[in-house]
Amino acid sequence: MSTATLQRTAAQTLSNEDVQQFLYAEARCLDDREWDQWLAFYHDDCEFWMPAWDDHDTLTEDPQNEMSLIYYPDKSGIEDRVFRIKTDRSSATSLPEPRTSHNLSNIEIISQQDGELKVRFNWLTMNYRYGKTDQHWGCSFYTIDTTGPTPLITAKKIVLKNDVIHHVIDIYHI
């Protein structure tokens, strides 16, 4: 499935199954390292943010002024990260890239009106590299624009629940 699978002619209400298939397809692109297909899920103005936990065990709230684990204010930052992964032009790129398995659960439609869909779900990502298996888990909050021909993610907030990180964490881990 790609974003084209859910092509619409106007803003429509997406069913729970439509939302699940959209999220599963995005996760599959990460698992299959289909970077260009994965990027197609994102709106040009999409904020991609993974806040950090502060010393009081609360999430940071302002990506402009507080620590974040990952922050891209729009799709160009995500595209740059993908470019670096694809061309090995970053010291932070994990080589070889880990094999990943993204598992999603508890998918909830929080709200849906006027072509804007808000979704919350839990996730667990297993990854294998250098003979070791590692895992990351948390929850994500997406805002999805349903007014165009295909749904597009306009905001993505990732809450990493196990944030004691033993190595670089990247977009394919979450």
HUWO-V283151 format. One record per residue. N is the residue number from 1. RES is the residue in three letters. PSI is psi in degrees with one decimal (999 if undefined). Layout:
n: (N:N)
res: (RES:RES)
psi: (PSI:PSI)
//
This chain:
n: (1:2:3:4:5:6:7:8:9:10:11:12:13:14:15:16:17:18:19:20:21:22:23:24:25:26:27:28:29:30:31:32:33:34:35:36:37:38:39:40:41:42:43:44:45:46:47:48:49:50:51:52:53:54:55:56:57:58:59:60:61:62:63:64:65:66:67:68:69:70:71:72:73:74:75:76:77:78:79:80:81:82:83:84:85:86:87:88:89:90:91:92:93:94:95:96:97:98:99:100:101:102:103:104:105:106:107:108:109:110:111:112:113:114:115:116:117:118:119:120:121:122:123:124:125:126:127:128:129:130:131:132:133:134:135:136:137:138:139:140:141:142:143:144:145:146:147:148:149:150:151:152:153:154:155:156:157:158:159:160:161:162:163:164:165:166:167:168:169:170:171:172:173:174)
res: (MET:SER:THR:ALA:THR:LEU:GLN:ARG:THR:ALA:ALA:GLN:THR:LEU:SER:ASN:GLU:ASP:VAL:GLN:GLN:PHE:LEU:TYR:ALA:GLU:ALA:ARG:CYS:LEU:ASP:ASP:ARG:GLU:TRP:ASP:GLN:TRP:LEU:ALA:PHE:TYR:HIS:ASP:ASP:CYS:GLU:PHE:TRP:MET:PRO:ALA:TRP:ASP:ASP:HIS:ASP:THR:LEU:THR:GLU:ASP:PRO:GLN:ASN:GLU:MET:SER:LEU:ILE:TYR:TYR:PRO:ASP:LYS:SER:GLY:ILE:GLU:ASP:ARG:VAL:PHE:ARG:ILE:LYS:THR:ASP:ARG:SER:SER:ALA:THR:SER:LEU:PRO:GLU:PRO:ARG:THR:SER:HIS:ASN:LEU:SER:ASN:ILE:GLU:ILE:ILE:SER:GLN:GLN:ASP:GLY:GLU:LEU:LYS:VAL:ARG:PHE:ASN:TRP:LEU:THR:MET:ASN:TYR:ARG:TYR:GLY:LYS:THR:ASP:GLN:HIS:TRP:GLY:CYS:SER:PHE:TYR:THR:ILE:ASP:THR:THR:GLY:PRO:THR:PRO:LEU:ILE:THR:ALA:LYS:LYS:ILE:VAL:LEU:LYS:ASN:ASP:VAL:ILE:HIS:HIS:VAL:ILE:ASP:ILE:TYR:HIS:ILE)
psi: (142.0:-179.8:-26.1:-24.6:-29.8:30.5:136.4:156.3:-21.1:170.1:121.8:159.8:128.0:138.6:165.4:-41.3:-40.7:-45.1:-45.4:-46.6:-37.8:-48.9:-40.4:-39.3:-40.3:-45.1:-40.3:-38.7:-38.7:-46.1:-35.8:1.0:37.4:74.2:-43.7:-39.6:-39.0:-42.8:-28.2:-13.3:-9.0:136.7:151.9:-30.0:16.0:124.7:130.1:112.4:130.1:97.9:159.7:162.1:132.7:-175.6:-15.0:14.9:36.1:151.7:142.4:153.5:-13.8:101.4:-18.2:-28.1:-5.2:166.0:137.1:150.2:-38.6:137.5:122.6:122.0:-18.4:-179.5:-27.2:-34.3:-39.5:-43.0:-40.3:-42.7:-44.5:-42.6:-44.6:-36.9:-46.5:-29.5:6.2:34.1:39.6:135.3:-19.4:-9.4:129.8:113.7:130.4:154.0:139.2:151.3:131.0:156.6:110.9:128.4:125.7:145.5:171.4:45.7:121.1:134.7:114.6:-44.4:159.0:109.6:148.3:40.2:11.3:125.8:130.7:130.2:144.4:139.8:160.1:155.2:153.6:125.3:121.5:141.1:150.4:129.2:140.2:36.8:11.7:144.8:135.2:164.9:149.4:144.4:159.6:-154.3:156.9:151.0:118.6:144.1:128.4:129.2:121.9:16.8:-20.6:-172.6:-25.1:148.6:143.0:138.5:123.9:-16.5:136.5:116.9:123.7:122.5:108.5:116.4:-30.3:84.0:17.0:101.3:123.9:-5.9:178.3:135.2:138.0:177.9:-28.7:-8.4:-15.1:999)
//
